[in-house]
Amino acid sequence: MSKKTSQKEVARKNRKSRIVKKLKLQLDRPRLIIYRSNSHIYAQIVDPRTGHVLASASTLSLSKNGVDARGNKAGAVLVGEEIAKIALSKDIKSVIFDRNGYLYHGNITVLADSARAQGLDF
């Protein structure tokens, strides 16, 4: 049985391919990649040359550490702050923001703004 893809998923994949084409040309800075599910928000900083994950934070990892975090705007603020703290502690000051095909709206905007407020430059 094959899974039927919705129009939203197809549109996101099309946006993602356009974004990735542009970002693959920029190998000078690591990428901050966002993934959003129904329950959680994930953020990773990836080295574009090797593909290795340099830092990561999510509402799932924060909730394991005792912080009440979900996939809402409050959780997005916490993930943005956490990923910025981890990146700055590893001397990563500037990143390229990869929204992974999601619209720059809602939780994605909140996460980006909170990471910028903590000192991460993108």
C-alpha positions, 0 to 999 in steps of 0.5 A, a space after each residue: 500500500 502506498 501512502 497518499 501525500 497531501 497537497 500540503 506535504 507536496 507544497 512543503 517539499 517543493 519549497 524545501 527543494 528551492 531553499 536547499 538549492 540556494 543554501 547548498 551554494 553557501 558552504 561558509 557557515 553552518 546551517 540551522 535546520 528546523 523540523 516541526 512535528 505535531 508534538 515537538 520542534 527540533 533544531 540542529 546546526 549542521 556542518 555543510 561540508 561534512 554533514 555532521 551535527 554540531 549542536 541540537 535542541 528540541 522540545 523533546 530533549 528539554 522535556 527530558 531535562 525537566 522543562 515543560 516544553 511542547 510544540 507550541 510558541 512557548 516551546 519554540 522560544 525555549 528551543 531557540 534559546 537553547 540552540 543559541 546557547 549551545 552554538 555560542 558555547 561551541 564558538 558558532 556565532 553565525 549560521 544560515 537559517 534553513 526553515 526546511 520548507 516550512 513557511 516563515 510564520 508562527 513557531 518558526 518565526 518565534 524560534 528564529 527570533 529567540 535564537 537571534 535574541 540570544 546572540 546567534 547571527 543569521 
